[in-house]
Amino acid sequence: MKHGNRYGLHRVLDPQGVLPQTALRVNNAMGEGDLYDNEILCDVETLNVDSASFTQIETQADGDKAKIAEIMKGIVAERGKHQNPVTGSGGMFIGRVNKIGEALVGKIDLKPGDRIASLVSLSLTPLRIDAIKEIRPDIDQVDIDGQAILFESGLWAKLPDDMSPTLALSVLDVAGAVPQVARLVKPGDTVLVIGAGGKSGMLCLHEARKRVGVSGCVIANTNGAASTERAKGLGLADHVFAANATQPVEVLQHVEALTGGKLCDVVINCANVPNTEMASILSCRDRGAVYFFSMAVSFTKAALGAEGVGKDVDMFIGNGYARHHADISLNVLRENPRLHEIFTKLYA
């Protein structure tokens, strides 16, 4: 087998010298002679497309599943990976290990046949789609026949035995959010979760509630009847209000009323649409923290927007990885039976 670079540089086609996530095209050849000694070849069963990416693709396709499939196949054919050219984001996959490169044998706790979830983005993962079998727009999941490559540096998790693969995938797709919330939120804080009725939003509500304790306050912002009812049904938020987060003044007015004008210590943005930066920033008190987990967020809009309104807040970009994030996030469902019930109904 050929020797590969730890970070997958050997798969980059254009432009040369950049990492696979930045690359416009990667080599997705996966035949017998195409594999490198530090790669893991996986047979892919399901893609969990990043929420911002799937929303954009679905909008572009006017909700037509055949067009969604055509767009997804086109992205992979052009790029060798599923990186949405509009949002720049990808998602993750579940599948079975097909082959392990000889340089990794005995060094990792994996063997052919193990069922795993990738914990790195599809935006850097060499992927081949042979067929799209089923599209589930409500949960951003697509069943396929195909294969993918994980690099030596790539993160993965064995699927747990106590929940279905699709349920675990829905949590692992947003696993980076929960531990970051745990780091930012302190007892007694007032916390706003924007997009609180979605996957990452509901998990963040749980963690925020746990961290603020009895002296803190959790506020949930939703948009739409279904997400509002989900957020209310969890019983984790002290207040739930429905408002379009792309309308910052409207959101600010709600937050001012609920906090007596004090605003929030921490704002967590889990929205899956663009232009929610200023609702997050305006809702945060000076010297507070805004955590942008959403892949639809623009760094430029956030940075210049905060400057433009004179807001001195610390802004954090949502890192998809935190140490032990897979176990931490899966344990949220084990800790919260109601959340487990809702996730099972939606994603299992």
Number of C-alpha atoms within 10 A of each C-alpha: 13 12 14 19 15 13 16 25 18 18 25 23 18 15 13 15 12 14 17 25 21 16 21 21 23 28 19 23 17 17 7 8 9 11 21 24 18 24 25 24 23 28 21 25 18 24 26 24 28 28 28 25 25 24 18 19 22 18 12 13 16 11 13 14 15 11 15 21 20 13 17 20 20 14 16 20 16 13 24 27 31 30 29 24 13 11 20 16 22 27 27 25 33 27 25 19 22 17 18 22 19 16 15 15 15 10 8 9 9 19 15 13 13 14 21 21 28 26 25 21 22 24 25 31 29 27 27 24 19 11 12 19 12 13 18 12 17 8 18 20 24 20 18 20 15 17 23 28 28 24 25 19 13 18 13 18 15 17 22 14 8 8 16 13 20 23 19 24 27 24 21 28 27 27 26 24 28 25 19 22 23 15 9 19 22 18 15 15 20 23 30 30 27 32 30 31 28 22 20 28 28 25 25 30 28 22 21 31 23 17 21 19 14 10 9 18 23 26 25 26 28 27 18 11 10 11 19 21 14 17 25 18 13 17 15 22 22 13 16 23 19 19 19 18 25 17 14 19 15 13 23 22 14 18 25 15 11 18 14 8 14 15 24 27 23 30 30 31 30 31 30 22 19 17 17 27 27 23 22 28 30 26 28 28 19 17 13 19 23 28 23 26 24 27 23 25 23 15 13 10 16 20 15 12 16 20 12 10 11 11 17 15 19 15 20 14 13 19 13 18 17 15 9 11 20 25 13 16 24 22 13 18 22 13 11 13 12 14 22 18 12 16 20 17 10 14 20 16
